[in-house]
Amino acid sequence: MRFIFHSSALVARSALANIVKRLDPSMMEQGITKLPFDRGLINRVLKMKAAKVNKKLKYVIVIGIGGSNLGAKAVYDAVYGSFDGLAEERYPKMLFLDTTDPEFLFAFSKFFKREIRHADQILINVISKSGTTTESVANAEWVMGWMKRRFKNVKDRFVITTDEGSKLWKLAEAQGLSRLSIPKMVGGRYSVFTAAGLFPLAAIGLDIRELCRGAREVTQRDASVSASIAFHHLEHGRTIYDHFFFHPELETLGKWVRQLVAESLGKHGKGLTPTVTIGSTDLHSVGQLLYGGPRDKFTTFVWAKKSAHDVKLPRALFFRGLVEGLPGQSAQKIMQAILHGAKKACRNESLPFSETILPDLSLRSLGGFLQCKMMETMFLGKLIKVNAFDQPAVELYKKETRRILQRE
């Protein structure tokens, strides 16, 4: 992974050096950054996989919301794309129940009836760090009810991932459900390298050792510099931190970054507003705002050198004469041209940006990106002077939701 900023971030070297000096490298001794090194954790996850995954398995259902499912979904979508449903030959697939929207649940129930003929075809992973998240508990109850109406001995098809000792943990233990723990010091948005992220990925056959290997290779330098650049621009009125992904399959990864930044830093009237832009599609929706709107944004372009597949246009064009340079051109080169055009437009308009260049979209590369972004966010918390590990305001809506439900 390469991080490029020297000629585009519009930060003087001396100013950047002064900010970096304020960061204490020992911060990265946090248990969170050590998770990918925990061989015992990886082995516990793989042991649970061996106990639960069989040749009949077709669907791993992840019941969670926010940090409880975004990490796994980010990796899953990056590897298989949001079009994975079209790949009928590849199983097991991962599906996500992260809303209690009635239309979604109704469609899900029809899907269950059509696709699931035997309990061994499905594995349900209920993930809630607190164990009391309304949406996740409601969906877990709904799925359990559906399973019990269809099959016998359904408890074996559930794995509960939560804090050891939480109400959900104790209830699962009493009911004889399999359990995996999330370390107490790890918040949901930082949990991708815990059982919350690793188990569902392992269950569908992804190599979690390779994902963790990529995370272990990350150094603090890029994270500290990236955080310092973002902080510099925040101090100069650029409060919007945009991650511009030039791969549609990385949109969920962008949403993972959005939660990480928003929930970690948005406290006491401080913080950055994280946004997610997808190239090249969103150049046709927010490009005008980016180049011609308020100078309140700092952009990081994220792209990979290699794609797993490529296609080429015919040399003899039917719609010839409309766009020059297209005959025989590959889709990857067209995307690269658009990316370079977007960056050149930023330079022409004196808009600051940096680049994160991944070698490819492999698990190793994704693991490195995830780890680097968590480190960057921790550094930003130090610079902004907020606790990057709590989320007190999130409880505001949760408390009101429970009160409303209790009254009705």
N, C-alpha and C positions, 0 to 999 in steps of 0.2 A: 504494500500500500504506500502510495506517495502523497504527500501533502505539499501543494504548491501555493505560494502566496507572495513571494518577494516583489514581483512587478505589478501585482494586481490588487493587493489588499489595501493599498494606500495608507500604510502606517509606517512612519519613520522608524528606521532600525533602532535608534536610540530610545524612542518612546516604547517600542515593543520590548526591548531588553529590560527597561526599567520595570515594566509590568511583570515579565517573567520572573524577575528576581524576587518578587513578592510571594511567589509560590514555594511552598515547602515540599520537596520531593517525598518526605516521609508520609505525606497525606495518602500516597498510593500504597501504603502498608495496610490500608483498610481491608477488612475481610472480604469485601465485595470484589476487589481486584484479584484476590487470591483464589476465588472459586474455580476458575478453569484449571488450576493446579491440583485440585482436590481429587486424587485418584479414587479415594474411598467413596466419594459422592458418585462419581461416574460408575463405579462398580455396583453400587446399590441400585442405581437407575437401570443398569443393564440386567441385573438380577431380577428386578421386577418385570422388565421386558420379557425375559425368558419364561417367567411364570404366567404371563398374561397373553402373549402373542402366539397365535396358532396359524396354521396354513389356511384356515377358513376366513380369517379376519379380513374384512373389507373396509371398515370405517372406524376411525378413532374420533370420537366426539369429545371435543374440548369444551367444557362448561366453565367459563370464566369471563372476566371483563377487565379492561384496562391492562395493567401490568401482568395480570394473571394469564393473559392469553396473547398479548400483542407480540411478545418476544418470539414465541413459537410460530405464530402466524406470519411474522415478518420473514423468518427464515424459510418457512414452507412456501410462501408466495414467491420469494426470490428464487428458489430452486425450481419450482414447478410452474410458476406463473398463475395468475388468476383464472387461466383457461384450463386448469388441470381437469375440470369436469369433462373436457372433450377427450381426454386420454383414457378411454375405456379399458385399455390393456394394462394399466398400472394400478395395482392395489397393494397395500391398503392406502386409502385416502384419508385426509384429515378434514373434519368439518367443525365449525365453530358456532356454539350457541352463546352469543354475547349480548343478547337483547331479549326482553320479554314482550316485544311487539307482537300482538295477536296474529297479524297476517303472516309474519315470519314463522311463528310456531305452528300455525295451521298448515302452511306449506311443508314444514318439517315433518309434521305428523303424516301427511300424505306420502312423503318421501320414505319414511320409516315403513309404512305399510307395503309400499311397492318393492323396496330394496332388501329389507331385513326379514329373512325366513328362519334364521336360527340364531340363538343368542351368541354363539361363537363368532358370528360375522361382525359383531360390534363390541367396542371397548369404550367405556365412558370414563373420562378423566375429569373429575370435579376439582377445580382449583380456586381456592380463596385463602389468601394469607390470614385474614382476620377470622374467617370461617362464618362470618355473619353478613356477607354482602347480599343485599336483597335480591338482585337480579340472578345471581348465581345459585342461591338457595332455592328460589322459585323454579328455575329451570331444572335443577337437580331433582326436585320433587316431581316435576312434570314428567321427566324422562323415566324416573324410577317407577312412577305409576304406569306409564305405557309399557315398560318392560315387564312388570309383574303381571299385567293383564295378558301378555303374549306368551311368556316363557316361565319355566320353573328355575329355581336356584340362580336368580339373576345377580345376586350379590357378588358373585365371582367376576362379573363383567364390569365392576366399578373399581377405580383407584382414586382415592382421596388425597389431594395434595394441599397441605395447610401447615400452619405453625403447630409444632408439637405442643400439646396441652391446650390448644384452642377448644372452644365448644364443639366445633365440627370434628376435630380430632377425637375427642372423648366419645362423641356420639358414634362416629365411624368404628371406633374400637369396640364399643358396646354391641354394635350391630354386626361385628365380624367382617368389616370391609377392609380391604388392603389400603395401606397408607404410606405416603412419602412426605417427608418434612421439608419445610422451607426454613432456613436459618433465621432466628429471630431478628438478627441485626440487618437482614436484607429486606428492603422494601420491595413491593411488587414490581415497580418499574426497573429495578436493578436485578430481577430474579431470572433472567434468561439463562444464566449458567448454573441455576439450581435445578432441582427436580421439576419445578414449574415449567421451565422451558425444555429441559433435556429429555424428560420422559416421553412426552407425546412425539417429539422428533425421533427418538430412538424407536418408539413403537411402530412407526411407519417405515422404518428401515434406514433412516439417515445416520450417517457416521458421526455421532456426537464427539468422538475422540478427535476427529479432524476439525470440528467446529471449535473445540477447546484449544486445540493446537494453534489455530490462528490467533486466538485471544492471547495465548501465552507469548507469542512473538512480538506483541505490541510493546513499544517503549513509551516512556512518559513524554518525550520531547515533542512529538507532534501534538499530543493532547494539550500540553501546557501552552504551546505557541498558538494553537487554534483558539483556546479559551482566552488568551490574552488579546488576540485580534478582535474577537467578538466583544470583549469587555471594553476595549478602546473605542469601538464604534458605538457601543451603548452609551459611554460617557459623552460622546459627541452627537447624541440625539438619534442614533439609528437603533430604534427599539425593536425592530422586526428582524428576526433571524430566519432567513429562508434557506431551506435545503432543496436544491433543484436537482432532482434525480433524472438522468437521461436514460432510464429504463422503466417502462411501465410496471414491470414485475417488482419494482422496489417501492411501490407506493405504500405498502403496509410498513415497510422498514421506515419510511418517512413518518408514518403515524406513530411508530414506536419512538422515534427521536422527538416528535412533537410532545408526547406525554412526558418523556424523560426531562426535557427542558422546562416544560410548563409546570409540572408538578414539583420539580426539584427547586426551581428558582422563583416562582411566583408567590412571594411572601412579603408582608409588611410594606406593601405599595411598591415593591421592587420587582425586577425580573425582565426577561426578554419575551417577546411574543413570537413563538415558533410557527412557521408556516411551511407547507409542503407543496412543491411545484413539480409537475411531471413533464419532461420533455419528450417529444417536441409539442405534444398536444396543448399544454397550457400556455405556450407562447401565443396561441391564438385566442386566449381568454384573459390572461393577466399580463401579457407582454407589454401592452400599452402602459399599464400602471407601473410596471417595473422600470421602463425606460423613460416614461414621461410624467410619472406621478411624483409624490413627495419623496424627498431624499431621506427616507427614514428606514431604509432596508440595507442589510448586509447579507450577501448571497454566498452560499457554498455550493458549487457545482460538484455533483457526485456521478462518476461514470466508470465503466470498466473497459479495459483495453480489448478484451476478447469476449465474444458472445459464443454460446454453445452452438448456435446455428446461424446460418445466413442464407439469404435468397438473392437472386439477381434478376434485374429487369431484362426483357428481350432487347437484342440489339436493333431489331427492326420495330420501331415504335408505331403503335396505332394512333396515339394522340401526339404525334410529332409536331414540333414547332412551338409547343407551349412552354416548356422549361428546358433550357439548354443544359447539356452535360449528363443527360439521363441514360442514353443508350448503353446497355450492358452494365449499368452501374449496380453495385450491391446495396442492399438495404442498410448494412452497417456503415458503409461509406457515406450514404445520404444522411444518416443520423449524425455521423461525425461532422459533416459539413454544417449541419444545422447547429450543433453544439458549438463549434468554433465561431459560427456567425453570431450566436447569442453572446459568447464571451467578447468577441470583437466589438459588438454594439455596447457592451458595458464599458469597455475601455474608451470608446469614442465619447461616451457620455460621462466619463469620470465617475463611474459607479464602482464601489469597492467589491471585490469578490475573491474567494480562494477556490482551490480545487482539491478534491479527494479522489485519487485515481486508484481504482482497484485493479489487480492483475486480471481478474475474471469474477464471475459470480459463483465461485465454488464455496463450499462450507468453510474452508480455511480462510478465504478472503472475507466472508461475512462475519466470521468469529472475530477477526481483527478489527473490523469496522465497529461492531457492537461494543467491544472492549474499549476502543479508543473514544467513542462517544460518551461512555459512562465516565471515563477518566476526565474528559473535557468538562463534563457537567459538574463533577466534583470540584475541579479547579475554579470554574465559574462561580460556584457557590462561595468559595473562599474569597474571591475577588469582590463579589457583590455584597458579601457579609451577611449571608443567610445560611440557615441549616439546610443543606441539600438532601437530607435524608428523612425529613418528616413531611407531613401533608395535613396539617390541622384543619385547613379550610374545607378539605374534601368531606369531612364528617358533617358539615353543616347541612347538606342536602340529605345525607343518609339518615340523620336524626329526624328530620322533618318527615321523610318518607315513612319511617317506622311509626311515627306518631299518627300520621294520616291513616295508615293501614290498620292500626289498633283501634281507631275510632269507627271504622267502617265495618 
